[in-house]
Amino acid sequence: MTHRETRVASSKREVILGADRPVVVIGERINPTGRASLAETLRRGDMSIVRRDGLAQVQAGAQILDVNVGIPGGEQATLMAAAVRALQEVTDAPLCIDSTDVAVLEAGLEAYEGKALVNSVNGEERSLGAVLPLVKEHDAAVIGLTMDDDGIPETAQDRLRVAEAILSRAVALGIPIQDVIFDPLALAVGADTGAAHITLETIRLIRARLGANVTLGVSNVSHGLPARPALNATFCAMALYAGVNCPIVNPLDTSMMVTIRAANLLLGQDEWAGEWIRAYRAARGRNTC
């Protein structure tokens, strides 16, 4: 199976996702879920935390920034456009426009300068019919969630089936095959101890059968459990080995970034350990200041 490359870009910077390339980190921090301070500033239309967190994530190693402004009762389309413009003022990192509301996605895409990543479409007929034409219109790339009108499949084979259906609809609409990335869905192991195994098997199947790039919201796996950073970093390493190459994580979590850099090296994507050594020297320099 040929592994495809996906290109996303801001007006000034291009990022390429591919199996033979280093892991691309998608920063998850611009999301008000569980972040009261961000939610409050968004309600006021204040983009100061959005700008601060965007810049901090890029400085910590994120190459793409996920942008979610989902606050109850907020004018999310207006907020998304404002957040996109604010981030473009402080960083040249490409953006991942994240919403379940098509109007919010459209507002973000219209404000964006470049080739965005859309998070997300799924196999539900309503989602396919609304999101994919928008992705095509704006020449964006899109993340396909492996769930459909029947919910999240319980087996890896059924999640692959959903991915195949999403890909078929996207290609039929004229979206380039390489512009569809898949998320095999990480679920909480505290609720189902077999959940992580199913996700890992889905990653392997999507890689082997579709040759697509794979993302994952890693931290979902540890929801409700103690010592979440340790679980997240361990699961991330396992997912990278299985085939994820653009995880959605918190780049301000040092243990997570160490894990990703180590995986890059051990999977042969860090020639002569150059990035590993540079990161080590930078960290050592900070610790001696």
ChimeraX commands (.cxc) that place a marker at each C-alpha (Angstrom):
marker #1 position 0.00,0.00,0.00 radius 0.5
marker #1 position 1.33,3.44,-0.99 radius 0.5
marker #1 position 1.31,5.88,1.90 radius 0.5
marker #1 position 0.08,9.31,0.90 radius 0.5
marker #1 position 1.27,12.77,1.90 radius 0.5
marker #1 position -1.10,15.49,3.07 radius 0.5
marker #1 position -0.15,19.14,2.76 radius 0.5
marker #1 position -1.65,21.90,4.91 radius 0.5
marker #1 position -0.46,25.47,4.94 radius 0.5
marker #1 position -0.82,28.95,6.31 radius 0.5
marker #1 position -0.10,31.94,4.07 radius 0.5
marker #1 position 3.60,31.58,4.93 radius 0.5
marker #1 position 4.30,27.99,5.99 radius 0.5
marker #1 position 3.56,24.52,4.67 radius 0.5
marker #1 position 3.45,21.37,6.80 radius 0.5
marker #1 position 3.56,17.94,5.16 radius 0.5
marker #1 position 2.13,14.85,6.85 radius 0.5
marker #1 position 3.46,11.50,5.72 radius 0.5
marker #1 position 4.45,8.04,6.92 radius 0.5
marker #1 position 8.09,8.62,6.00 radius 0.5
marker #1 position 8.26,11.99,7.75 radius 0.5
marker #1 position 8.66,13.00,11.40 radius 0.5
marker #1 position 5.57,13.16,13.58 radius 0.5
marker #1 position 3.58,16.37,13.22 radius 0.5
marker #1 position 2.18,17.63,16.52 radius 0.5
marker #1 position -1.29,19.21,16.46 radius 0.5
marker #1 position -1.67,21.39,19.54 radius 0.5
marker #1 position -4.93,20.84,21.46 radius 0.5
marker #1 position -4.88,23.72,23.94 radius 0.5
marker #1 position -7.20,26.19,22.19 radius 0.5
marker #1 position -10.35,24.48,23.38 radius 0.5
marker #1 position -12.56,25.84,26.20 radius 0.5
marker #1 position -13.70,22.39,27.37 radius 0.5
marker #1 position -12.54,22.15,30.97 radius 0.5
marker #1 position -10.77,25.52,30.74 radius 0.5
marker #1 position -12.88,28.10,32.55 radius 0.5
marker #1 position -10.48,31.00,31.97 radius 0.5
marker #1 position -10.44,30.47,28.21 radius 0.5
marker #1 position -14.21,30.05,28.09 radius 0.5
marker #1 position -14.72,33.31,30.00 radius 0.5
marker #1 position -12.41,35.35,27.78 radius 0.5
marker #1 position -14.09,33.92,24.67 radius 0.5
marker #1 position -17.50,35.00,26.00 radius 0.5
marker #1 position -16.13,38.54,26.16 radius 0.5
marker #1 position -14.66,38.29,22.69 radius 0.5
marker #1 position -11.18,38.58,24.22 radius 0.5
marker #1 position -8.57,36.70,22.19 radius 0.5
marker #1 position -5.63,37.26,24.56 radius 0.5
marker #1 position -5.47,33.65,25.81 radius 0.5
marker #1 position -5.99,32.34,22.28 radius 0.5
marker #1 position -2.96,34.35,21.12 radius 0.5
marker #1 position -0.88,33.41,24.16 radius 0.5
marker #1 position -1.65,29.69,23.96 radius 0.5
marker #1 position -1.17,29.60,20.22 radius 0.5
marker #1 position 2.28,31.11,20.45 radius 0.5
marker #1 position 3.26,28.98,23.47 radius 0.5
marker #1 position 2.26,25.76,21.73 radius 0.5
marker #1 position 4.26,26.57,18.62 radius 0.5
marker #1 position 7.29,27.45,20.73 radius 0.5
marker #1 position 6.90,24.10,22.51 radius 0.5
marker #1 position 6.90,22.15,19.24 radius 0.5
marker #1 position 3.39,22.16,17.75 radius 0.5
marker #1 position 3.38,22.45,13.96 radius 0.5
marker #1 position -0.42,22.77,13.56 radius 0.5
marker #1 position -2.89,24.37,15.98 radius 0.5
marker #1 position -6.36,22.99,16.60 radius 0.5
marker #1 position -8.88,25.80,17.14 radius 0.5
marker #1 position -12.13,25.10,19.00 radius 0.5
marker #1 position -14.33,27.88,20.41 radius 0.5
marker #1 position -17.29,25.76,21.52 radius 0.5
marker #1 position -18.82,27.62,24.45 radius 0.5
marker #1 position -22.53,27.23,25.31 radius 0.5
marker #1 position -24.56,30.24,24.28 radius 0.5
marker #1 position -21.68,31.93,22.48 radius 0.5
marker #1 position -21.79,33.24,18.93 radius 0.5
marker #1 position -19.39,30.56,17.81 radius 0.5
marker #1 position -19.15,31.51,14.14 radius 0.5
marker #1 position -18.07,35.04,15.05 radius 0.5
marker #1 position -15.69,33.73,17.71 radius 0.5
marker #1 position -14.11,31.22,15.33 radius 0.5
marker #1 position -13.41,33.87,12.71 radius 0.5
marker #1 position -11.93,36.15,15.38 radius 0.5
marker #1 position -9.78,33.33,16.82 radius 0.5
marker #1 position -8.45,32.40,13.38 radius 0.5
marker #1 position -7.53,36.00,12.63 radius 0.5
marker #1 position -5.91,36.41,16.07 radius 0.5
marker #1 position -3.74,33.33,15.62 radius 0.5
marker #1 position -2.67,34.42,12.16 radius 0.5
marker #1 position -1.40,37.64,13.74 radius 0.5
marker #1 position 1.02,35.84,16.08 radius 0.5
marker #1 position 2.09,32.62,14.33 radius 0.5
marker #1 position 2.53,31.18,10.85 radius 0.5
marker #1 position 1.51,27.66,11.92 radius 0.5
marker #1 position -1.32,26.13,9.86 radius 0.5
marker #1 position -4.64,25.81,11.64 radius 0.5
marker #1 position -7.09,22.98,12.22 radius 0.5
marker #1 position -10.63,24.41,12.31 radius 0.5
marker #1 position -12.50,22.34,14.90 radius 0.5
marker #1 position -16.29,22.32,15.28 radius 0.5
marker #1 position -19.35,20.11,14.87 radius 0.5
marker #1 position -21.29,23.14,13.55 radius 0.5
marker #1 position -20.98,23.66,9.79 radius 0.5
marker #1 position -21.60,27.41,10.11 radius 0.5
marker #1 position -18.68,27.66,12.53 radius 0.5
marker #1 position -16.44,25.68,10.20 radius 0.5
marker #1 position -17.41,27.93,7.32 radius 0.5
marker #1 position -16.67,31.09,9.30 radius 0.5
marker #1 position -13.24,29.77,10.24 radius 0.5
marker #1 position -12.42,28.72,6.69 radius 0.5
marker #1 position -13.48,32.07,5.28 radius 0.5
marker #1 position -11.20,33.88,7.74 radius 0.5
marker #1 position -8.27,31.55,7.10 radius 0.5
marker #1 position -5.44,32.32,4.71 radius 0.5
marker #1 position -4.05,29.06,3.35 radius 0.5
marker #1 position -4.98,25.37,3.16 radius 0.5
marker #1 position -6.66,24.49,6.44 radius 0.5
marker #1 position -7.36,21.19,8.12 radius 0.5
marker #1 position -11.02,20.68,9.08 radius 0.5
marker #1 position -11.85,18.76,12.26 radius 0.5
marker #1 position -14.06,16.98,11.37 radius 0.5
marker #1 position -16.44,14.91,9.27 radius 0.5
marker #1 position -17.85,11.52,10.24 radius 0.5
marker #1 position -19.80,8.76,8.56 radius 0.5
marker #1 position -23.22,10.10,9.54 radius 0.5
marker #1 position -25.19,11.07,6.45 radius 0.5
marker #1 position -25.89,14.51,7.86 radius 0.5
marker #1 position -22.19,15.16,8.43 radius 0.5
marker #1 position -21.09,13.83,5.04 radius 0.5
marker #1 position -23.66,15.92,3.22 radius 0.5
marker #1 position -22.84,19.15,5.04 radius 0.5
marker #1 position -19.09,19.07,5.73 radius 0.5
marker #1 position -17.55,17.50,2.63 radius 0.5
marker #1 position -18.90,20.11,0.17 radius 0.5
marker #1 position -17.47,22.82,2.43 radius 0.5
marker #1 position -14.09,21.09,2.49 radius 0.5
marker #1 position -14.15,20.86,-1.31 radius 0.5
marker #1 position -15.17,24.51,-1.73 radius 0.5
marker #1 position -12.30,25.75,0.41 radius 0.5
marker #1 position -9.70,23.26,-0.87 radius 0.5
marker #1 position -9.10,22.09,2.69 radius 0.5
marker #1 position -7.95,18.78,4.13 radius 0.5
marker #1 position -10.30,16.98,6.50 radius 0.5
marker #1 position -10.21,14.58,9.46 radius 0.5
marker #1 position -12.66,11.69,9.19 radius 0.5
marker #1 position -13.92,10.25,12.50 radius 0.5
marker #1 position -14.62,6.53,12.36 radius 0.5
marker #1 position -18.23,6.72,13.55 radius 0.5
marker #1 position -21.52,6.81,11.68 radius 0.5
marker #1 position -25.28,6.89,12.17 radius 0.5
marker #1 position -25.03,3.76,14.30 radius 0.5
marker #1 position -22.48,5.36,16.66 radius 0.5
marker #1 position -18.88,4.30,17.29 radius 0.5
marker #1 position -18.29,0.76,16.04 radius 0.5
marker #1 position -17.10,-1.74,18.63 radius 0.5
marker #1 position -14.60,-3.47,16.33 radius 0.5
marker #1 position -11.59,-2.28,14.36 radius 0.5
marker #1 position -12.96,-3.85,11.16 radius 0.5
marker #1 position -16.18,-1.87,11.46 radius 0.5
marker #1 position -14.30,1.36,12.11 radius 0.5
marker #1 position -12.27,0.65,8.97 radius 0.5
marker #1 position -15.53,0.19,7.10 radius 0.5
marker #1 position -16.65,3.65,8.18 radius 0.5
marker #1 position -13.30,5.12,7.09 radius 0.5
marker #1 position -13.67,3.50,3.68 radius 0.5
marker #1 position -17.17,4.96,3.31 radius 0.5
marker #1 position -15.98,8.47,4.22 radius 0.5
marker #1 position -13.08,8.21,1.78 radius 0.5
marker #1 position -15.36,7.02,-1.01 radius 0.5
marker #1 position -17.77,9.93,-0.54 radius 0.5
marker #1 position -14.93,12.45,-0.37 radius 0.5
marker #1 position -13.27,11.20,-3.54 radius 0.5
marker #1 position -16.62,11.10,-5.37 radius 0.5
marker #1 position -17.04,14.78,-4.51 radius 0.5
marker #1 position -13.63,15.62,-5.97 radius 0.5
marker #1 position -11.64,15.90,-2.74 radius 0.5
marker #1 position -8.11,14.54,-3.37 radius 0.5
marker #1 position -7.60,11.19,-1.69 radius 0.5
marker #1 position -4.52,12.46,0.16 radius 0.5
marker #1 position -6.55,15.24,1.78 radius 0.5
marker #1 position -8.53,12.82,3.95 radius 0.5
marker #1 position -6.93,11.99,7.32 radius 0.5
marker #1 position -8.55,9.59,9.76 radius 0.5
marker #1 position -9.14,9.58,13.51 radius 0.5
marker #1 position -9.77,6.02,14.81 radius 0.5
marker #1 position -11.18,7.45,18.06 radius 0.5
marker #1 position -9.57,7.01,21.45 radius 0.5
marker #1 position -12.07,6.14,24.17 radius 0.5
marker #1 position -11.64,6.10,27.94 radius 0.5
marker #1 position -10.02,2.91,29.20 radius 0.5
marker #1 position -11.52,3.63,32.61 radius 0.5
marker #1 position -14.91,2.79,31.10 radius 0.5
marker #1 position -13.73,-0.04,28.83 radius 0.5
marker #1 position -10.35,-1.69,29.37 radius 0.5
marker #1 position -10.38,-3.01,25.80 radius 0.5
marker #1 position -10.90,0.40,24.21 radius 0.5
marker #1 position -7.24,1.23,23.60 radius 0.5
marker #1 position -6.56,-2.13,21.94 radius 0.5
marker #1 position -9.42,-1.56,19.47 radius 0.5
marker #1 position -8.10,1.91,18.64 radius 0.5
marker #1 position -4.58,0.60,18.04 radius 0.5
marker #1 position -5.87,-2.15,15.78 radius 0.5
marker #1 position -7.94,0.39,13.83 radius 0.5
marker #1 position -4.84,2.52,13.32 radius 0.5
marker #1 position -2.97,-0.45,11.89 radius 0.5
marker #1 position -5.83,-1.35,9.55 radius 0.5
marker #1 position -6.25,2.19,8.23 radius 0.5
marker #1 position -2.52,2.43,7.56 radius 0.5
marker #1 position -2.35,-0.97,5.87 radius 0.5
marker #1 position -5.57,-0.82,3.85 radius 0.5
marker #1 position -5.97,2.87,3.01 radius 0.5
marker #1 position -2.43,4.27,3.22 radius 0.5
marker #1 position -3.90,7.37,4.86 radius 0.5
marker #1 position -2.41,9.67,7.46 radius 0.5
marker #1 position -3.82,9.11,10.95 radius 0.5
marker #1 position -4.47,11.50,13.81 radius 0.5
marker #1 position -5.75,10.82,17.31 radius 0.5
marker #1 position -7.05,12.81,20.27 radius 0.5
marker #1 position -4.68,11.00,22.60 radius 0.5
marker #1 position -5.83,12.37,25.97 radius 0.5
marker #1 position -9.34,10.91,25.63 radius 0.5
marker #1 position -7.90,7.55,26.63 radius 0.5
marker #1 position -7.23,8.63,30.23 radius 0.5
marker #1 position -10.47,10.50,30.94 radius 0.5
marker #1 position -11.57,10.07,34.54 radius 0.5
marker #1 position -8.37,8.39,35.71 radius 0.5
marker #1 position -5.49,9.60,37.93 radius 0.5
marker #1 position -1.96,10.20,36.63 radius 0.5
marker #1 position -3.29,11.13,33.21 radius 0.5
marker #1 position 0.00,12.45,31.73 radius 0.5
marker #1 position 1.70,9.07,32.21 radius 0.5
marker #1 position -1.17,7.22,30.56 radius 0.5
marker #1 position -1.37,9.72,27.72 radius 0.5
marker #1 position 2.36,9.60,26.94 radius 0.5
marker #1 position 2.44,5.80,27.00 radius 0.5
marker #1 position -0.62,5.50,24.78 radius 0.5
marker #1 position 0.82,8.08,22.41 radius 0.5
marker #1 position 3.99,6.03,21.98 radius 0.5
marker #1 position 1.93,2.92,21.23 radius 0.5
marker #1 position -0.25,4.83,18.75 radius 0.5
marker #1 position 2.77,6.27,16.94 radius 0.5
marker #1 position 4.19,2.78,16.53 radius 0.5
marker #1 position 0.84,1.57,15.20 radius 0.5
marker #1 position 0.79,4.32,12.57 radius 0.5
marker #1 position -0.46,7.64,13.96 radius 0.5
marker #1 position 1.67,10.45,12.54 radius 0.5
marker #1 position -0.14,13.64,13.52 radius 0.5
marker #1 position -1.48,13.25,17.08 radius 0.5
marker #1 position -3.58,15.93,18.76 radius 0.5
marker #1 position -1.84,16.51,22.10 radius 0.5
marker #1 position -0.83,19.16,24.61 radius 0.5
marker #1 position 2.66,20.29,23.53 radius 0.5
marker #1 position 3.11,22.09,26.86 radius 0.5
marker #1 position 3.23,18.65,28.52 radius 0.5
marker #1 position 6.98,18.04,28.62 radius 0.5
marker #1 position 6.65,14.28,29.09 radius 0.5
marker #1 position 4.45,14.07,26.00 radius 0.5
marker #1 position 6.91,15.97,23.84 radius 0.5
marker #1 position 9.83,13.86,25.11 radius 0.5
marker #1 position 7.84,10.75,24.19 radius 0.5
marker #1 position 7.13,12.05,20.67 radius 0.5
marker #1 position 10.76,13.03,20.07 radius 0.5
marker #1 position 11.90,9.63,21.33 radius 0.5
marker #1 position 9.42,7.89,19.03 radius 0.5
marker #1 position 10.65,9.92,16.07 radius 0.5
marker #1 position 14.19,8.78,16.78 radius 0.5
marker #1 position 13.35,5.13,17.45 radius 0.5
marker #1 position 11.12,4.89,14.35 radius 0.5
marker #1 position 13.90,6.20,12.14 radius 0.5
marker #1 position 12.55,9.71,11.54 radius 0.5
marker #1 position 15.31,11.68,13.29 radius 0.5
marker #1 position 18.50,11.34,11.27 radius 0.5
marker #1 position 21.61,10.95,13.44 radius 0.5
marker #1 position 19.43,11.85,16.47 radius 0.5
marker #1 position 19.78,15.52,15.54 radius 0.5
marker #1 position 16.41,16.70,16.89 radius 0.5
marker #1 position 16.74,14.57,20.03 radius 0.5
marker #1 position 20.14,16.09,20.82 radius 0.5
marker #1 position 18.99,19.66,20.05 radius 0.5
marker #1 position 16.00,19.28,22.37 radius 0.5
marker #1 position 18.19,17.79,25.11 radius 0.5
marker #1 position 20.68,20.65,24.89 radius 0.5
marker #1 position 17.87,23.25,24.91 radius 0.5
marker #1 position 16.29,21.68,27.99 radius 0.5
marker #1 position 19.64,21.43,29.74 radius 0.5
marker #1 position 20.34,25.09,28.98 radius 0.5
marker #1 position 17.00,26.14,30.48 radius 0.5
marker #1 position 17.65,24.10,33.61 radius 0.5
marker #1 position 21.01,25.77,34.21 radius 0.5
marker #1 position 19.80,29.32,33.77 radius 0.5
marker link #1:1,2 radius 0.2
marker link #1:2,3 radius 0.2
marker link #1:3,4 radius 0.2
marker link #1:4,5 radius 0.2
marker link #1:5,6 radius 0.2
marker link #1:6,7 radius 0.2
marker link #1:7,8 radius 0.2
marker link #1:8,9 radius 0.2
marker link #1:9,10 radius 0.2
marker link #1:10,11 radius 0.2
marker link #1:11,12 radius 0.2
marker link #1:12,13 radius 0.2
marker link #1:13,14 radius 0.2
marker link #1:14,15 radius 0.2
marker link #1:15,16 radius 0.2
marker link #1:16,17 radius 0.2
marker link #1:17,18 radius 0.2
marker link #1:18,19 radius 0.2
marker link #1:19,20 radius 0.2
marker link #1:20,21 radius 0.2
marker link #1:21,22 radius 0.2
marker link #1:22,23 radius 0.2
marker link #1:23,24 radius 0.2
marker link #1:24,25 radius 0.2
marker link #1:25,26 radius 0.2
marker link #1:26,27 radius 0.2
marker link #1:27,28 radius 0.2
marker link #1:28,29 radius 0.2
marker link #1:29,30 radius 0.2
marker link #1:30,31 radius 0.2
marker link #1:31,32 radius 0.2
marker link #1:32,33 radius 0.2
marker link #1:33,34 radius 0.2
marker link #1:34,35 radius 0.2
marker link #1:35,36 radius 0.2
marker link #1:36,37 radius 0.2
marker link #1:37,38 radius 0.2
marker link #1:38,39 radius 0.2
marker link #1:39,40 radius 0.2
marker link #1:40,41 radius 0.2
marker link #1:41,42 radius 0.2
marker link #1:42,43 radius 0.2
marker link #1:43,44 radius 0.2
marker link #1:44,45 radius 0.2
marker link #1:45,46 radius 0.2
marker link #1:46,47 radius 0.2
marker link #1:47,48 radius 0.2
marker link #1:48,49 radius 0.2
marker link #1:49,50 radius 0.2
marker link #1:50,51 radius 0.2
marker link #1:51,52 radius 0.2
marker link #1:52,53 radius 0.2
marker link #1:53,54 radius 0.2
marker link #1:54,55 radius 0.2
marker link #1:55,56 radius 0.2
marker link #1:56,57 radius 0.2
marker link #1:57,58 radius 0.2
marker link #1:58,59 radius 0.2
marker link #1:59,60 radius 0.2
marker link #1:60,61 radius 0.2
marker link #1:61,62 radius 0.2
marker link #1:62,63 radius 0.2
marker link #1:63,64 radius 0.2
marker link #1:64,65 radius 0.2
marker link #1:65,66 radius 0.2
marker link #1:66,67 radius 0.2
marker link #1:67,68 radius 0.2
marker link #1:68,69 radius 0.2
marker link #1:69,70 radius 0.2
marker link #1:70,71 radius 0.2
marker link #1:71,72 radius 0.2
marker link #1:72,73 radius 0.2
marker link #1:73,74 radius 0.2
marker link #1:74,75 radius 0.2
marker link #1:75,76 radius 0.2
marker link #1:76,77 radius 0.2
marker link #1:77,78 radius 0.2
marker link #1:78,79 radius 0.2
marker link #1:79,80 radius 0.2
marker link #1:80,81 radius 0.2
marker link #1:81,82 radius 0.2
marker link #1:82,83 radius 0.2
marker link #1:83,84 radius 0.2
marker link #1:84,85 radius 0.2
marker link #1:85,86 radius 0.2
marker link #1:86,87 radius 0.2
marker link #1:87,88 radius 0.2
marker link #1:88,89 radius 0.2
marker link #1:89,90 radius 0.2
marker link #1:90,91 radius 0.2
marker link #1:91,92 radius 0.2
marker link #1:92,93 radius 0.2
marker link #1:93,94 radius 0.2
marker link #1:94,95 radius 0.2
marker link #1:95,96 radius 0.2
marker link #1:96,97 radius 0.2
marker link #1:97,98 radius 0.2
marker link #1:98,99 radius 0.2
marker link #1:99,100 radius 0.2
marker link #1:100,101 radius 0.2
marker link #1:101,102 radius 0.2
marker link #1:102,103 radius 0.2
marker link #1:103,104 radius 0.2
marker link #1:104,105 radius 0.2
marker link #1:105,106 radius 0.2
marker link #1:106,107 radius 0.2
marker link #1:107,108 radius 0.2
marker link #1:108,109 radius 0.2
marker link #1:109,110 radius 0.2
marker link #1:110,111 radius 0.2
marker link #1:111,112 radius 0.2
marker link #1:112,113 radius 0.2
marker link #1:113,114 radius 0.2
marker link #1:114,115 radius 0.2
marker link #1:115,116 radius 0.2
marker link #1:116,117 radius 0.2
marker link #1:117,118 radius 0.2
marker link #1:118,119 radius 0.2
marker link #1:119,120 radius 0.2
marker link #1:120,121 radius 0.2
marker link #1:121,122 radius 0.2
marker link #1:122,123 radius 0.2
marker link #1:123,124 radius 0.2
marker link #1:124,125 radius 0.2
marker link #1:125,126 radius 0.2
marker link #1:126,127 radius 0.2
marker link #1:127,128 radius 0.2
marker link #1:128,129 radius 0.2
marker link #1:129,130 radius 0.2
marker link #1:130,131 radius 0.2
marker link #1:131,132 radius 0.2
marker link #1:132,133 radius 0.2
marker link #1:133,134 radius 0.2
marker link #1:134,135 radius 0.2
marker link #1:135,136 radius 0.2
marker link #1:136,137 radius 0.2
marker link #1:137,138 radius 0.2
marker link #1:138,139 radius 0.2
marker link #1:139,140 radius 0.2
marker link #1:140,141 radius 0.2
marker link #1:141,142 radius 0.2
marker link #1:142,143 radius 0.2
marker link #1:143,144 radius 0.2
marker link #1:144,145 radius 0.2
marker link #1:145,146 radius 0.2
marker link #1:146,147 radius 0.2
marker link #1:147,148 radius 0.2
marker link #1:148,149 radius 0.2
marker link #1:149,150 radius 0.2
marker link #1:150,151 radius 0.2
marker link #1:151,152 radius 0.2
marker link #1:152,153 radius 0.2
marker link #1:153,154 radius 0.2
marker link #1:154,155 radius 0.2
marker link #1:155,156 radius 0.2
marker link #1:156,157 radius 0.2
marker link #1:157,158 radius 0.2
marker link #1:158,159 radius 0.2
marker link #1:159,160 radius 0.2
marker link #1:160,161 radius 0.2
marker link #1:161,162 radius 0.2
marker link #1:162,163 radius 0.2
marker link #1:163,164 radius 0.2
marker link #1:164,165 radius 0.2
marker link #1:165,166 radius 0.2
marker link #1:166,167 radius 0.2
marker link #1:167,168 radius 0.2
marker link #1:168,169 radius 0.2
marker link #1:169,170 radius 0.2
marker link #1:170,171 radius 0.2
marker link #1:171,172 radius 0.2
marker link #1:172,173 radius 0.2
marker link #1:173,174 radius 0.2
marker link #1:174,175 radius 0.2
marker link #1:175,176 radius 0.2
marker link #1:176,177 radius 0.2
marker link #1:177,178 radius 0.2
marker link #1:178,179 radius 0.2
marker link #1:179,180 radius 0.2
marker link #1:180,181 radius 0.2
marker link #1:181,182 radius 0.2
marker link #1:182,183 radius 0.2
marker link #1:183,184 radius 0.2
marker link #1:184,185 radius 0.2
marker link #1:185,186 radius 0.2
marker link #1:186,187 radius 0.2
marker link #1:187,188 radius 0.2
marker link #1:188,189 radius 0.2
marker link #1:189,190 radius 0.2
marker link #1:190,191 radius 0.2
marker link #1:191,192 radius 0.2
marker link #1:192,193 radius 0.2
marker link #1:193,194 radius 0.2
marker link #1:194,195 radius 0.2
marker link #1:195,196 radius 0.2
marker link #1:196,197 radius 0.2
marker link #1:197,198 radius 0.2
marker link #1:198,199 radius 0.2
marker link #1:199,200 radius 0.2
marker link #1:200,201 radius 0.2
marker link #1:201,202 radius 0.2
marker link #1:202,203 radius 0.2
marker link #1:203,204 radius 0.2
marker link #1:204,205 radius 0.2
marker link #1:205,206 radius 0.2
marker link #1:206,207 radius 0.2
marker link #1:207,208 radius 0.2
marker link #1:208,209 radius 0.2
marker link #1:209,210 radius 0.2
marker link #1:210,211 radius 0.2
marker link #1:211,212 radius 0.2
marker link #1:212,213 radius 0.2
marker link #1:213,214 radius 0.2
marker link #1:214,215 radius 0.2
marker link #1:215,216 radius 0.2
marker link #1:216,217 radius 0.2
marker link #1:217,218 radius 0.2
marker link #1:218,219 radius 0.2
marker link #1:219,220 radius 0.2
marker link #1:220,221 radius 0.2
marker link #1:221,222 radius 0.2
marker link #1:222,223 radius 0.2
marker link #1:223,224 radius 0.2
marker link #1:224,225 radius 0.2
marker link #1:225,226 radius 0.2
marker link #1:226,227 radius 0.2
marker link #1:227,228 radius 0.2
marker link #1:228,229 radius 0.2
marker link #1:229,230 radius 0.2
marker link #1:230,231 radius 0.2
marker link #1:231,232 radius 0.2
marker link #1:232,233 radius 0.2
marker link #1:233,234 radius 0.2
marker link #1:234,235 radius 0.2
marker link #1:235,236 radius 0.2
marker link #1:236,237 radius 0.2
marker link #1:237,238 radius 0.2
marker link #1:238,239 radius 0.2
marker link #1:239,240 radius 0.2
marker link #1:240,241 radius 0.2
marker link #1:241,242 radius 0.2
marker link #1:242,243 radius 0.2
marker link #1:243,244 radius 0.2
marker link #1:244,245 radius 0.2
marker link #1:245,246 radius 0.2
marker link #1:246,247 radius 0.2
marker link #1:247,248 radius 0.2
marker link #1:248,249 radius 0.2
marker link #1:249,250 radius 0.2
marker link #1:250,251 radius 0.2
marker link #1:251,252 radius 0.2
marker link #1:252,253 radius 0.2
marker link #1:253,254 radius 0.2
marker link #1:254,255 radius 0.2
marker link #1:255,256 radius 0.2
marker link #1:256,257 radius 0.2
marker link #1:257,258 radius 0.2
marker link #1:258,259 radius 0.2
marker link #1:259,260 radius 0.2
marker link #1:260,261 radius 0.2
marker link #1:261,262 radius 0.2
marker link #1:262,263 radius 0.2
marker link #1:263,264 radius 0.2
marker link #1:264,265 radius 0.2
marker link #1:265,266 radius 0.2
marker link #1:266,267 radius 0.2
marker link #1:267,268 radius 0.2
marker link #1:268,269 radius 0.2
marker link #1:269,270 radius 0.2
marker link #1:270,271 radius 0.2
marker link #1:271,272 radius 0.2
marker link #1:272,273 radius 0.2
marker link #1:273,274 radius 0.2
marker link #1:274,275 radius 0.2
marker link #1:275,276 radius 0.2
marker link #1:276,277 radius 0.2
marker link #1:277,278 radius 0.2
marker link #1:278,279 radius 0.2
marker link #1:279,280 radius 0.2
marker link #1:280,281 radius 0.2
marker link #1:281,282 radius 0.2
marker link #1:282,283 radius 0.2
marker link #1:283,284 radius 0.2
marker link #1:284,285 radius 0.2
marker link #1:285,286 radius 0.2
marker link #1:286,287 radius 0.2
marker link #1:287,288 radius 0.2
marker link #1:288,289 radius 0.2
view
